[in-house]
Amino acid sequence: MNDFIEKLKNRLDSPLRPAKKAQQIMASSPRKPTDFFQYKEREKTRIAAVLLLLYPFENEDGNERSDWKMPLVLRPQYEGTHNHGGQIGLPGGGKEMQDENLMMTAIRETEEEIGVIVPKMNILGHLSDLYIPPSDSMVTPFIGFLDTKPDFVPDPKEVDRIIEAPLSSLKNPDLKMQREIVLPNKIILDVPYFAINEDSIWGATAMMLNEFLHLIEEIE
């Protein structure tokens, strides 16, 4: 096992101490007070899982570098009031009856959405659960890896485009920015985001990624 991957697995086996603090650094905040983003106990909260999948980065000449990439997915613009249409996220989705556990949810959804099969033995652990108010979802982010770049086969119903995000870019402080957005319900948000090429990664995905980056800082 790669040294970085082994260190990461060992760290994920330990308590996730920086979780909430790391998540909140990248949390969007409303300009005016609102309870829209507060967690409220509901009987029908959706239980879900996503997968942060690492694979080696290679130059165009085929020489492997000591860096990693991960696939993010741009969701299509759905008709109606779908909460995450047009947004960038990690592959994943809601737990289904056939899923033995949430790890299997993350594995199944990754295969369905981007056509990549990840062996159970390649799942290193998970980050902290994160509640997402707009979709009333409690999400568990899992971390996995592959030894080589996978062949992506995106489901066009679920994925408009796959974004291969280098870990080195996410770690670059110059690419961590902030802007203002206006939601359909007219709430104005101050939004921290990761600028990856022409894409902006914000919201729950940015919060999960920032917790992951904090864990990496501890093992490097």
N, C-alpha and C positions, 0 to 999 in steps of 0.2 A: 504493500500500500504506500502511495506517495506520502512523503513526510508531512506536507501541509494537511492532507486529508486525514492522516492519523492524528495529528494535533487537534484538528477541528473536531473529530469524533470524540476525543478525550474531553475537550472543553464542553461539548454538548451533553456529555454524561454528568457534568457538574451543574450546580444551581445557576440559573440564569439571572444573576444579580442585577445587571444593568438594564434589564428589560424595559420597564416603564419609562425610565428616564431617557433611554435611547430612542424609544418610540416617539415620545412627546416632542423631541427636537424637530422632527419632521411632520408634526401634526398640523393640519390646517386649522386656522382659528377664525371665527366670525368677527367682523368689525363691531357688531352690536351684540349684546348678550342674548343668548337663545338657548333653549334646552334641546335643540334639534340634535346635538351631538352627544347628549348624555345617555348613558346606559340605563335602560329601564327593563326590568324583568318582564318577559313575555312568554306565554306558553308555547308560541310557535316560532321562536327564534331559530333561524336556519343554522344548522351545524355543518361546517365546511372545512376543507383543507386545501392547501396549495403546496406546490413543490418548487423550491429554489434548487435548480439542477446545475451543477458545475461540470464543465468539461474543458479540456486543455485548449489553450489558445495557440494557433499556429500562424506563422508568417505566410505570405504568398509563396515563398520559395520552399515551404514545407518544413522549415526548421522550427521545432517546438520551442516556445518560450516558457519562462517560469511565470505564467499568468493563466487566468481562467476566464471563461465566459459563462453566461447564463442566459437562457431564453426567456424573454418576456413576450407577452402577446398583446397586440392591439385589438380590442374588441370591435366588432362591426357596429355601425350606427343602427341600432334596433328601432323599429317603429314602436310607438306608444311610449310608456313611461319606464322602460327598463333602466335600472339604476346605474349600470356600469357600461352602457353603450358608448363607444368611442374613446374609452379609457384604456390605459396600459396597466396590465397586471401580470401576476405569475400564473402559470397554468394551474387549474384546479376548479373545484366546484363543490356542490353540496353532497353530503353523505347519503348513500342510497342503501336500500335494504340488503343488497347482496354484499356490501362492504363489511369485512370482518372487523375493521377498525378504521380510524381516520388515516393511518398511514396508507392503507389500501385504497382509500378514497383518493388521496393525492396521486398514487401510482396509476389508478384507473383513469382519472381525469386527464392526467398528462398524456397517457396513450391515446385517449379519445380526442383530445384537442390538438396535439402537435405530432401524433403518430410515433412517439418515442416510448419504448418499453424499458423501464428501469427495474432491475432486480431488487427484491426486498433487501438483500445483503448490502446493497449500495445506498441504503438510506442510513444516514449518520445520526439522526436525531431530529429534534424539532425546536423551534423558537417558542416564544411565549404566545399564548392565545391573544387574539386581538378582536374586539367587538367593532363592527362596522354599522353604525346607526342607519344610514340611508337604505341599506338592504336588510336590516335587522338580522345580521349574520355574525356568528362567533366562529372565527377562522383560526385554524392551527397551521402555521407554516412549517413544513418539513424541509430538511436539507438532504440532498442526494448528490451523487457524482457518477460520471462515466469516464472511462479511460481514454476515449476518443470522441471526436465530434460526432453527434448523431445525425442521421438523415431525417430531416423534418418533413412531415407530411401533415400540414395543418388542415383542420376541418373548416371549410369556408363558412359554415354556419356559426362557428364559435370564434374564429380567428380571421381577422382581416390581414394581419401581417405579423411576422415573427421578428422580434428585435433581439439581436445578439449583443448583450451588454457586457463589455469587458469589466472585470472586477477592478482593474487598475483605474478605470474612468470613474467608477462609483467612489473609489477611495480618494480621488483628486478633489481637494477642498475648493478649487476654483470652479468646479462644475456643480457645486451645491449653491443654488440660487433661490430667489423668492420673487413672487409676483402676486397680482390680485386677479381673482376670477369672480364671476357672478353666476350663481347657480340658477337653474330654471325657476326656483321658488323665490328668486330675487335676493337671497342671502349673499352678502359680499364676504369673500374669504381672503385672508392673507395666506398664501400657499407656498411653503418651502418645497423645492423640488430638485431632483437630479437632472441635469441637462446632458443627455446622451445623444450625440449627433444633433439631429433636428427634433428629437423627442423630449418630452417633459414627463418625468416619472414622479407622481405626487400621490397624496392621499395615503390610504392604508398600505399600498405597495411600498411607498417610500419609507413609511414607519417600520415595516418589517425589514426592509433592506438596511436601515440604519442600525437596528438591533444586531443584525448579522455583522455589519462592519465593526461594531463595538466589540463583538466577540473575537473577530479576527485581530483587532489591535492587541488583544490580550495574549495571543499565541505567536505574534510576530516579533 
